Amino acid sequence: MDKKAQKERQKAFDSLPPAIRDSLSQEEKQLFLTAEQWPEALFQKLEEFITKE
């Protein structure tokens, strides 16, 4: 993942409501920021914030 993508993911993570950010485990936070593909459980936690392109 390039630096631009990393910055965009960090910005997206930072824009999540604090309650949602706090509900994620350390592993889920790392997956949010770096994973090529998220596990289904992470999608379920974030489904109200995900937009389909």
N, C-alpha and C positions, 0 to 999 in steps of 0.2 A: 504494500500500500504506500502510495507516495505521500509527501508531507502535506499537500493540499487536501487530500482525502482525510488524513489524520486530523487536520485542523477543522475540517467541516464536521467530522464526527464528534470532536470535542465540543464544538459550538452547539451541535444538536443536543448532546448530552447535557451541557450546561443550561440549555433552555427548557429542559424538562422540569416540571414542578418538583419542589423539594421532597414532597411525600413519595413521589414515584422514584426519584433518585435514591432516596433512603431505603426503599423497599427492595432494591437490587442488591444481590450479594456481590462480593468483590469479584468473583468469577464472572458474574453477569455483566458487571461494569466493564471488565476487561474484554469480554466478548462484544459488547456494544461498540467499544472503541476500535477493536482490531479484527474481529472475525470476518472472514469472507462470506460466511453464511451463518445466520443466527439459529439457535435451537428453537423449536416450537414454543417452549415455555417462555422464552424471552419475548417472542412475538406476542404471546397472549398477555403478558404484563404491559406491553407497550401498544397494544392494538388501537387504542383511541388516538394515538399520536402518529400512526403510520398512514401515509398517503400512498395510494397506488399511482404509478406513473403510466 
